[in-house]
Amino acid sequence: MTKNIKGKAALGAAAIGSAAIAAALLYASKRKEKKAETPVPPSGENPETD
């Protein structure tokens, strides 16, 4: 019976670990997309700089 419980615990831990990794990858990719966006001037014209 202890083997069965250990196997289930290991399976549960693996599932939780893989879900955490997937969530971290999604979070990192969304942050990267946000960072890549350049802000557009409200008027739509190119900003004049010195």
ChimeraX attribute file (.defattr): number of C-alpha atoms within 10 A of each C-alpha:
attribute: neighborCount
match mode: 1-to-1
recipient: residues
	/A:1	5
	/A:2	7
	/A:3	8
	/A:4	9
	/A:5	10
	/A:6	11
	/A:7	11
	/A:8	12
	/A:9	12
	/A:10	12
	/A:11	12
	/A:12	12
	/A:13	12
	/A:14	12
	/A:15	11
	/A:16	12
	/A:17	12
	/A:18	12
	/A:19	12
	/A:20	12
	/A:21	11
	/A:22	12
	/A:23	12
	/A:24	12
	/A:25	12
	/A:26	12
	/A:27	11
	/A:28	11
	/A:29	12
	/A:30	11
	/A:31	11
	/A:32	11
	/A:33	9
	/A:34	9
	/A:35	9
	/A:36	8
	/A:37	8
	/A:38	7
	/A:39	6
	/A:40	10
	/A:41	9
	/A:42	8
	/A:43	7
	/A:44	7
	/A:45	8
	/A:46	9
	/A:47	9
	/A:48	5
	/A:49	4
	/A:50	2
